[in-house]
Amino acid sequence: MNEVDVVVVGAGPVGLYLAIDLAMRGVSVQLLDKARRPLRHSRASVLWPRQLELMQAIGVVDDLMDRGRAIEGVEFHSNRHDLGQLRFSAIREAPYPFGLAISQEMTERMLVKRYEGDFGPLARSSEVVGLSQDASGVDLTVVTVGRTENVRAKWVIGADGAHSAVRELAGITFTGPPGTARFGIGDAAIEGTLSTRMLHYIYSRSTAIGISPFTEKTMRIAVAMSPDAEKPDHAFFRKILTQNSRLVTDVHAPEWTSAFDVAFRTAERFRAGRVLLAGDAAHLLSPAGGQGMNTGLQDAANLGWKLAHVIQKIADERLLDTYDDERRAAAARVASTSARLARWSGVSGPRATKMRDAAVFVATRSLRRPNLVDTITQLDTRYDLDNEASGSKLIGSRFPSFAGKAPSRAPWSSWPTHDRDRHTLFLWPGRTLAHNWAVQVAAIEPRTAHCVRDLGAIAAPGSALRLGRRPHYYLVRPDGHIIAEGVLGRDGAIPPHVLNAQQATSRALFENKKGD
């Protein structure tokens, strides 16, 4: 551990994902964490559909699905009555139309297995106590079991949580509203008729409860508590669940319990020179909706390929400025949703309760799929990539494809794939005759450095995107987000600025358009 391209500080899910992603791209990485062993009792308990796609990209989704439980939606309850539900089965444009209930501990174990199995040991008991940077790199002072050493890296990523040493040493402030929210959590078997294929939010005039089923019996229970409340015990969980839900008849002794406080904060910037922040080190969200870890994984997916492109001199450092812009705005949108769910949890009094219940009722009922489904599952993550200049509503949104290669097992094997390291140009034939289409695709491939994918022979995106009758192109960057799209011209013509785009954002792309 002397000199590497990137040091990732923090071996939670976000840091592990980033370390694996960068190593897969040929970047030399050292991952270190100050803890001697992983935290056994961690808070996150669900992976949403978008994050399952990300886990497929680094080769761990099958292991996770073998150990987790598919979640079909979310049910809302209030004062012992059912309010409504959100069903994920309506999702057609994602290969995983479900959430996965799985403990953060198990998620980390699978990620550690992947990292150490293929890329080298994770440095435990290693604490960063000093940081300085210059124009070409960052010097870290690291203390490992009483031994101090200096580490030189071209870049440092702070994924070391809410109390990030990297953030503090880099001089980045962490601000937000005053006060904290307190929650009691534990894993226990629950007796009753709660569906074990749904997440549950149970509201009452005195508290709010979240339940995530890991198995037919064992469930993660989270309860909003008063600021001065002690760590919850068996009697606390039994009383609060049986009193507030007619679907719960008893709660067994928990395997473990804990209480934690959350202060909602955001870093003033996600990049300071050669230091970058991700996950809780960059933003702390309400636990309502299970968005915290999932938002951090989206940070990692956005940052990994950009940093690799800069290190490999495919792009200049300005590309990293888009990380702050894009992820700050995305995290703010997620925070808004989490705050909405948190406000529902904090309601008290008859009038306010009725208003909350009416809002939930409306939010879960729609002739079309409720917007809250896309928001909770993070399938609606979209980056502001100069939509006005492009005239397209799709620019910046996620393209429904796997990164790298599709899984070998059905039904996922039928989904398209985009390249992990280059832009991918997807081509859709519409109603073009098969022979003419083959000629057009063959003519396009030698004219671009992009990876070219023909959607004509793939069933999945036809229904997922409603691609229509006209031949179309979609230019997708390595994290799966669309940066250009349009109808193919006569004889398959595509604008030169699309064929020649080597930079990462459509802002740069449309600046190049002036030269067409």
C-alpha positions as CSV (number, residue, x, y, z in Angstrom):
1,M,0.0,0.0,0.0
2,N,2.4,2.7,-1.2
3,E,1.2,4.3,-4.5
4,V,-2.0,3.6,-6.4
5,D,-4.4,5.3,-8.8
6,V,-7.3,5.5,-6.2
7,V,-7.6,5.0,-2.5
8,V,-11.2,4.3,-1.5
9,V,-11.8,5.0,2.2
10,G,-14.7,3.1,3.7
11,A,-15.7,-0.5,3.1
12,G,-19.5,-0.2,3.3
13,P,-21.6,-1.0,0.2
14,V,-20.7,2.2,-1.6
15,G,-17.0,2.0,-1.1
16,L,-16.9,-1.7,-1.9
17,Y,-19.0,-1.1,-5.1
18,L,-16.6,1.7,-6.2
19,A,-13.5,-0.3,-5.5
20,I,-14.8,-3.3,-7.5
21,D,-16.1,-1.1,-10.4
22,L,-12.8,0.8,-10.7
23,A,-10.7,-2.4,-10.5
24,M,-12.8,-4.0,-13.2
25,R,-11.9,-1.0,-15.4
26,G,-8.2,-1.6,-14.9
27,V,-7.6,1.1,-12.3
28,S,-5.3,0.2,-9.4
29,V,-7.2,0.5,-6.1
30,Q,-6.6,0.2,-2.4
31,L,-9.7,-0.1,-0.2
32,L,-9.3,0.6,3.5
33,D,-11.6,0.8,6.5
34,K,-10.9,1.8,10.1
35,A,-13.2,-1.0,11.5
36,R,-11.6,-4.3,12.4
37,R,-14.6,-6.2,11.1
38,P,-17.9,-5.3,9.2
39,L,-20.7,-4.0,11.3
40,R,-23.1,-6.8,12.0
41,H,-26.1,-4.7,12.8
42,S,-26.4,-2.2,10.0
43,R,-29.5,-0.3,9.0
44,A,-30.1,-0.7,5.3
45,S,-32.4,-3.6,4.4
46,V,-33.5,-3.3,0.8
47,L,-32.0,-3.0,-2.7
48,W,-34.3,-1.4,-5.3
49,P,-34.6,-2.4,-9.0
50,R,-32.1,0.1,-10.3
51,Q,-29.5,-1.0,-7.7
52,L,-30.0,-4.7,-8.7
53,E,-29.0,-3.7,-12.2
54,L,-25.9,-2.1,-10.8
55,M,-25.1,-5.2,-8.8
56,Q,-25.4,-7.2,-12.0
57,A,-22.8,-4.9,-13.6
58,I,-20.2,-6.0,-11.0
59,G,-21.2,-9.6,-10.9
60,V,-22.8,-10.1,-7.5
61,V,-26.6,-9.9,-8.2
62,D,-27.1,-13.7,-8.3
63,D,-25.4,-14.2,-4.9
64,L,-27.6,-11.4,-3.5
65,M,-30.8,-12.8,-4.9
66,D,-30.0,-16.2,-3.6
67,R,-29.8,-14.8,-0.1
68,G,-32.5,-12.1,-0.2
69,R,-36.3,-12.0,-0.6
70,A,-38.1,-10.5,-3.5
71,I,-40.4,-7.7,-2.5
72,E,-43.4,-7.1,-4.7
73,G,-44.3,-3.6,-3.4
74,V,-45.1,-1.4,-0.4
75,E,-48.2,-1.5,1.8
76,F,-49.4,1.5,3.9
77,H,-51.5,1.1,7.1
78,S,-52.9,3.7,9.5
79,N,-54.6,3.2,12.8
80,R,-55.1,-0.5,12.3
81,H,-56.6,0.0,8.8
82,D,-55.1,-0.6,5.3
83,L,-54.5,2.7,3.3
84,G,-53.2,1.4,0.0
85,Q,-50.3,-0.2,-1.7
86,L,-47.7,0.3,-4.5
87,R,-47.1,-2.7,-6.7
88,F,-43.9,-3.1,-8.6
89,S,-45.4,-5.7,-11.0
90,A,-46.5,-2.7,-13.2
91,I,-42.8,-2.0,-14.0
92,R,-42.0,-3.1,-17.6
93,E,-38.9,-1.1,-18.4
94,A,-36.6,-2.8,-15.8
95,P,-35.3,-6.3,-15.8
96,Y,-35.9,-6.6,-12.0
97,P,-39.4,-5.5,-11.3
98,F,-39.1,-6.0,-7.6
99,G,-37.1,-4.9,-4.6
100,L,-34.8,-7.3,-2.7
101,A,-35.0,-7.4,1.1
102,I,-31.6,-8.2,2.3
103,S,-29.5,-7.0,5.3
104,Q,-26.7,-4.5,4.6
105,E,-24.5,-7.0,6.5
106,M,-25.2,-9.7,3.8
107,T,-24.8,-7.2,1.0
108,E,-21.4,-6.2,2.3
109,R,-20.3,-9.9,2.7
110,M,-21.1,-10.6,-0.9
111,L,-19.2,-7.5,-2.0
112,V,-16.2,-8.3,0.1
113,K,-16.2,-11.8,-1.3
114,R,-16.1,-10.4,-4.8
115,Y,-13.5,-7.7,-4.1
116,E,-11.0,-9.9,-2.1
117,G,-11.6,-12.9,-4.4
118,D,-10.5,-11.0,-7.5
119,F,-8.7,-7.8,-6.6
120,G,-6.8,-8.3,-3.4
121,P,-7.2,-7.8,0.3
122,L,-9.2,-5.2,2.0
123,A,-7.1,-3.2,4.5
124,R,-9.0,-3.4,7.9
125,S,-8.2,-1.4,11.0
126,S,-6.7,1.3,8.8
127,E,-7.6,4.9,9.8
128,V,-6.9,8.0,7.7
129,V,-5.5,10.6,10.1
130,G,-3.8,13.0,7.6
131,L,-4.5,14.2,4.1
132,S,-2.8,16.7,1.8
133,Q,-3.0,17.1,-2.0
134,D,-1.1,18.8,-4.8
135,A,-1.7,19.1,-8.6
136,S,-0.8,15.4,-9.3
137,G,-2.1,13.5,-6.3
138,V,-3.0,13.0,-2.6
139,D,-0.8,12.0,0.3
140,L,-2.6,10.1,3.1
141,T,-1.3,9.3,6.5
142,V,-2.8,6.0,7.6
143,V,-2.6,4.3,11.0
144,T,-3.0,0.6,10.9
145,V,-2.9,-1.2,14.3
146,G,-0.5,1.3,15.7
147,R,1.7,1.5,12.7
148,T,1.8,4.7,10.6
149,E,2.5,4.8,6.9
150,N,2.2,7.2,4.1
151,V,0.1,6.4,1.0
152,R,0.2,8.3,-2.3
153,A,-2.8,8.2,-4.6
154,K,-3.8,10.1,-7.7
155,W,-7.3,10.3,-6.3
156,V,-9.0,9.6,-3.0
157,I,-12.7,8.7,-2.6
158,G,-14.3,9.3,0.8
159,A,-17.0,6.7,1.2
160,D,-16.5,6.6,5.0
161,G,-20.0,7.5,6.2
162,A,-21.6,10.3,8.1
163,H,-18.6,11.0,10.2
164,S,-16.2,10.9,7.3
165,A,-12.6,11.6,8.1
166,V,-11.8,12.2,4.5
167,R,-14.5,14.9,4.3
168,E,-13.2,16.6,7.4
169,L,-9.5,16.4,6.4
170,A,-10.4,17.8,3.0
171,G,-12.0,20.8,4.6
172,I,-15.5,20.2,3.2
173,T,-18.3,21.4,5.4
174,F,-21.4,19.2,6.1
175,T,-24.5,21.2,6.8
176,G,-28.2,20.8,7.2
177,P,-31.2,21.6,9.4
178,P,-30.7,21.4,13.2
179,G,-31.8,18.4,15.2
180,T,-31.9,14.7,14.7
181,A,-34.5,11.9,14.3
182,R,-34.2,8.8,16.5
183,F,-35.1,5.2,15.4
184,G,-35.2,1.9,17.1
185,I,-34.4,-1.2,15.0
186,G,-34.2,-4.9,15.4
187,D,-34.7,-8.3,13.6
188,A,-37.5,-10.5,14.9
189,A,-40.0,-13.1,13.9
190,I,-43.5,-11.7,13.7
191,E,-46.7,-13.7,14.1
192,G,-49.8,-12.6,12.2
193,T,-51.0,-12.0,8.6
194,L,-48.6,-9.4,7.3
195,S,-47.6,-10.2,3.8
196,T,-43.9,-11.4,3.7
197,R,-43.6,-10.2,0.1
198,M,-44.3,-6.5,0.8
199,L,-42.6,-3.8,2.7
200,H,-45.0,-2.2,5.3
201,Y,-45.4,1.3,6.7
202,I,-47.6,1.3,9.7
203,Y,-48.8,4.7,11.0
204,S,-50.6,5.6,14.2
205,R,-51.2,8.8,16.2
206,S,-48.2,8.1,18.3
207,T,-45.5,6.6,16.1
208,A,-44.5,5.1,12.7
209,I,-43.2,1.6,12.0
210,G,-41.4,0.2,9.0
211,I,-41.2,-3.6,8.4
212,S,-39.0,-5.3,5.9
213,P,-39.3,-9.1,5.6
214,F,-36.1,-11.1,5.2
215,T,-37.8,-14.5,5.4
216,E,-41.2,-16.0,6.0
217,K,-40.7,-15.2,9.7
218,T,-37.8,-12.9,10.3
219,M,-38.3,-9.2,9.6
220,R,-36.4,-6.0,10.1
221,I,-38.5,-3.6,12.3
222,A,-37.8,0.1,12.5
223,V,-39.7,2.4,14.8
224,A,-39.6,6.2,15.1
225,M,-38.8,7.1,18.7
226,S,-38.6,10.1,20.9
227,P,-35.2,11.8,21.0
228,D,-34.4,10.6,24.5
229,A,-35.7,7.0,24.1
230,E,-33.5,4.1,25.3
231,K,-32.5,1.1,23.0
232,P,-35.7,-0.8,22.3
233,D,-36.3,-4.3,23.9
234,H,-38.6,-7.2,23.2
235,A,-41.4,-5.8,25.2
236,F,-41.2,-2.5,23.3
237,F,-41.5,-4.1,19.9
238,R,-44.3,-6.5,21.0
239,K,-46.4,-3.7,22.4
240,I,-45.9,-1.2,19.6
241,L,-46.7,-3.6,16.8
242,T,-49.6,-5.5,18.3
243,Q,-51.2,-2.2,19.4
244,N,-50.8,-0.5,16.1
245,S,-51.6,-3.3,13.6
246,R,-54.4,-5.8,13.5
247,L,-52.2,-7.9,11.2
248,V,-49.6,-8.5,14.0
249,T,-50.6,-10.9,16.8
250,D,-47.2,-11.4,18.4
251,V,-43.5,-10.5,18.1
252,H,-40.8,-13.0,19.1
253,A,-37.7,-12.1,21.0
254,P,-35.5,-10.0,18.6
255,E,-32.1,-11.4,17.4
256,W,-30.7,-8.0,18.2
257,T,-31.8,-4.4,18.7
258,S,-30.3,-1.0,18.5
259,A,-31.2,2.7,18.4
260,F,-29.6,5.4,16.2
261,D,-30.0,9.1,15.5
262,V,-30.0,10.6,12.0
263,A,-29.1,14.2,11.3
264,F,-29.9,15.2,7.7
265,R,-26.8,16.8,6.1
266,T,-25.3,17.5,2.7
267,A,-21.7,18.2,1.8
268,E,-21.1,21.7,0.4
269,R,-19.3,20.0,-2.5
270,F,-18.8,16.4,-3.6
271,R,-15.3,17.2,-5.0
272,A,-12.4,19.1,-3.6
273,G,-9.5,18.9,-6.0
274,R,-8.5,15.2,-6.1
275,V,-10.8,14.2,-3.2
276,L,-14.3,13.0,-4.0
277,L,-17.2,12.0,-1.7
278,A,-19.9,9.4,-2.1
279,G,-22.7,7.9,-0.1
280,D,-23.3,9.1,3.5
281,A,-20.1,11.0,3.4
282,A,-21.7,13.3,0.8
283,H,-25.4,13.3,1.9
284,L,-27.4,11.9,4.8
285,L,-31.0,11.2,4.0
286,S,-34.0,10.2,6.1
287,P,-34.2,6.4,6.4
288,A,-37.9,6.6,5.3
289,G,-38.2,4.7,2.0
290,G,-34.9,2.9,2.3
291,Q,-33.2,5.4,0.0
292,G,-29.8,6.1,1.8
293,M,-27.6,3.1,0.7
294,N,-29.4,2.9,-2.7
295,T,-28.6,6.6,-3.4
296,G,-25.0,6.0,-2.5
297,L,-24.8,3.1,-4.9
298,Q,-26.1,5.5,-7.7
299,D,-23.2,7.9,-6.7
300,A,-20.8,5.0,-7.2
301,A,-22.2,4.1,-10.6
302,N,-22.0,7.7,-11.7
303,L,-18.5,8.3,-10.4
304,G,-16.7,5.0,-11.3
305,W,-16.5,5.2,-15.1
306,K,-15.9,9.0,-15.0
307,L,-12.9,8.7,-12.7
308,A,-11.6,5.7,-14.8
309,H,-11.9,7.8,-18.0
310,V,-9.9,10.6,-16.4
311,I,-7.2,8.3,-15.1
312,Q,-6.9,6.6,-18.5
313,K,-6.9,10.0,-20.3
314,I,-10.0,9.2,-22.2
315,A,-11.5,12.4,-20.8
316,D,-10.0,15.5,-19.0
317,E,-10.7,16.4,-15.4
318,R,-13.7,18.6,-16.2
319,L,-15.7,15.4,-16.5
320,L,-15.5,15.0,-12.8
321,D,-17.3,18.3,-12.3
322,T,-20.4,16.6,-13.8
323,Y,-20.3,14.2,-10.9
324,D,-21.1,16.9,-8.3
325,D,-23.7,18.5,-10.6
326,E,-25.5,15.4,-11.4
327,R,-25.4,13.5,-8.1
328,R,-26.2,16.6,-6.0
329,A,-29.4,17.2,-7.9
330,A,-30.3,13.5,-7.9
331,A,-29.7,13.2,-4.1
332,A,-31.8,16.3,-3.5
333,R,-34.7,14.7,-5.4
334,V,-34.4,11.5,-3.4
335,A,-34.2,13.6,-0.2
336,S,-37.5,15.2,-1.1
337,T,-39.2,11.8,-1.4
338,S,-37.7,10.6,1.8
339,A,-38.8,13.8,3.6
340,R,-42.3,13.3,2.2
341,L,-42.4,9.8,3.7
342,A,-40.8,11.0,6.9
343,R,-43.5,13.7,7.2
344,W,-46.2,11.1,6.8
345,S,-44.5,9.2,9.7
346,G,-44.3,12.2,11.9
347,V,-48.0,13.2,11.7
348,S,-50.0,13.5,14.9
349,G,-53.5,14.7,15.8
350,P,-56.8,13.6,14.3
351,R,-57.0,16.3,11.6
352,A,-53.4,15.9,10.5
353,T,-53.8,12.1,10.5
354,K,-56.8,12.3,8.2
355,M,-55.0,14.6,5.8
356,R,-51.9,12.2,5.8
357,D,-54.1,9.2,5.2
358,A,-55.9,11.0,2.3
359,A,-52.5,11.9,0.8
360,V,-51.4,8.3,1.0
361,F,-54.7,7.0,-0.4
362,V,-54.3,9.3,-3.5
363,A,-50.6,8.6,-4.0
364,T,-51.3,4.8,-4.2
365,R,-54.2,5.0,-6.5
366,S,-53.9,5.9,-10.2
367,L,-55.2,4.7,-13.5
368,R,-51.5,4.8,-14.5
369,R,-48.6,3.6,-12.5
370,P,-48.2,5.9,-9.4
371,N,-45.2,8.2,-9.7
372,L,-44.2,7.1,-6.2
373,V,-43.3,3.7,-7.6
374,D,-40.6,5.1,-9.9
375,T,-39.3,7.4,-7.2
376,I,-39.0,4.8,-4.5
377,T,-37.4,2.3,-6.9
378,Q,-35.0,5.0,-8.2
379,L,-35.9,4.1,-11.8
380,D,-36.7,7.7,-12.5
381,T,-33.1,9.0,-11.8
382,R,-32.4,11.4,-14.6
383,Y,-29.6,13.9,-15.1
384,D,-29.9,17.3,-16.6
385,L,-28.0,16.9,-19.8
386,D,-29.1,19.9,-21.7
387,N,-32.5,18.6,-22.6
388,E,-33.6,22.0,-24.1
389,A,-30.8,21.9,-26.7
390,S,-31.6,18.3,-27.6
391,G,-35.4,18.7,-27.7
392,S,-35.7,15.2,-26.2
393,K,-37.5,14.1,-23.0
394,L,-35.3,11.0,-22.8
395,I,-31.9,12.7,-22.5
396,G,-30.4,12.0,-19.1
397,S,-32.7,9.1,-18.3
398,R,-31.7,5.5,-17.8
399,F,-31.7,3.1,-20.8
400,P,-33.2,-0.3,-19.9
401,S,-30.1,-2.4,-20.5
402,F,-27.4,-4.3,-18.5
403,A,-23.8,-3.1,-18.3
404,G,-21.3,-5.6,-19.7
405,K,-23.2,-8.7,-20.3
406,A,-26.7,-10.0,-19.6
407,P,-27.2,-12.8,-17.1
408,S,-27.3,-16.3,-18.6
409,R,-30.6,-17.3,-17.0
410,A,-34.0,-16.3,-18.3
411,P,-35.8,-14.0,-18.4
412,W,-32.9,-11.6,-18.1
413,S,-30.8,-13.2,-20.9
414,S,-33.1,-11.5,-23.4
415,W,-32.3,-7.9,-22.3
416,P,-29.8,-5.7,-24.2
417,T,-26.4,-4.7,-22.9
418,H,-24.4,-1.6,-23.1
419,D,-20.6,-1.4,-22.9
420,R,-19.0,-0.7,-19.5
421,D,-16.1,1.4,-20.9
422,R,-17.3,3.1,-24.1
423,H,-20.5,4.9,-25.2
424,T,-23.0,2.5,-26.8
425,L,-25.0,3.3,-29.9
426,F,-28.3,1.4,-29.8
427,L,-30.0,1.1,-33.2
428,W,-33.7,0.3,-33.5
429,P,-35.0,-0.8,-37.0
430,G,-38.7,0.1,-36.5
431,R,-40.5,-1.2,-39.6
432,T,-37.4,-1.2,-41.8
433,L,-37.1,-4.4,-43.9
434,A,-34.6,-6.9,-42.4
435,H,-32.3,-6.8,-45.4
436,N,-32.2,-3.0,-45.6
437,W,-31.6,-2.8,-41.9
438,A,-28.6,-5.2,-41.9
439,V,-27.0,-3.0,-44.6
440,Q,-27.6,0.2,-42.6
441,V,-26.1,-1.3,-39.4
442,A,-23.1,-2.6,-41.3
443,A,-22.5,0.9,-42.8
444,I,-22.7,2.6,-39.4
445,E,-20.3,0.4,-37.5
446,P,-17.0,1.4,-39.2
447,R,-17.9,5.1,-38.9
448,T,-17.9,5.3,-35.1
449,A,-15.7,4.4,-32.1
450,H,-18.8,3.6,-30.1
451,C,-19.9,0.1,-29.3
452,V,-22.9,-0.6,-31.7
453,R,-25.8,-2.7,-30.6
454,D,-28.7,-3.8,-32.9
455,L,-31.9,-3.9,-31.0
456,G,-33.8,-5.5,-33.9
457,A,-33.2,-9.0,-32.7
458,I,-33.8,-8.3,-29.0
459,A,-37.3,-8.7,-27.6
460,A,-37.2,-6.9,-24.3
461,P,-36.7,-3.3,-25.2
462,G,-39.5,-3.3,-27.8
463,S,-42.1,-3.5,-25.0
464,A,-40.0,-1.7,-22.4
465,L,-39.4,1.5,-24.4
466,R,-42.3,1.4,-26.8
467,L,-39.8,2.2,-29.5
468,G,-42.3,2.7,-32.3
469,R,-42.3,2.2,-36.1
470,R,-39.6,4.6,-37.1
471,P,-35.8,3.6,-37.1
472,H,-34.1,5.2,-34.1
473,Y,-30.8,5.6,-32.4
474,Y,-29.9,6.0,-28.7
475,L,-26.4,7.0,-27.5
476,V,-25.8,5.6,-24.0
477,R,-22.9,6.4,-21.8
478,P,-21.2,3.7,-19.6
479,D,-23.5,4.2,-16.6
480,G,-26.5,3.5,-18.8
481,H,-27.9,7.0,-19.2
482,I,-29.0,8.4,-22.6
483,I,-27.0,11.3,-23.9
484,A,-28.4,11.5,-27.4
485,E,-31.4,10.0,-29.3
486,G,-33.2,10.6,-32.5
487,V,-34.8,9.2,-35.7
488,L,-32.3,7.8,-38.2
489,G,-32.1,9.8,-41.4
490,R,-32.5,8.5,-44.9
491,D,-30.3,5.4,-45.5
492,G,-29.5,5.2,-41.7
493,A,-27.8,8.6,-41.4
494,I,-26.8,9.7,-37.9
495,P,-25.5,13.2,-37.2
496,P,-21.7,13.3,-37.1
497,H,-21.6,14.9,-33.6
498,V,-23.3,11.7,-32.3
499,L,-21.1,9.3,-34.2
500,N,-17.9,11.1,-33.1
501,A,-18.8,12.0,-29.5
502,Q,-16.1,10.8,-27.1
503,Q,-16.9,13.0,-24.1
504,A,-19.3,12.0,-21.4
505,T,-22.1,14.5,-21.2
506,S,-24.6,15.7,-23.8
507,R,-23.6,19.3,-22.9
508,A,-20.2,18.6,-24.5
509,L,-22.0,16.6,-27.2
510,F,-24.2,19.5,-28.2
511,E,-21.4,22.0,-28.2
512,N,-19.8,19.8,-30.8
513,K,-23.0,19.8,-32.8
514,K,-22.2,23.3,-34.0
515,G,-19.5,21.9,-36.2
516,D,-21.8,19.5,-38.1
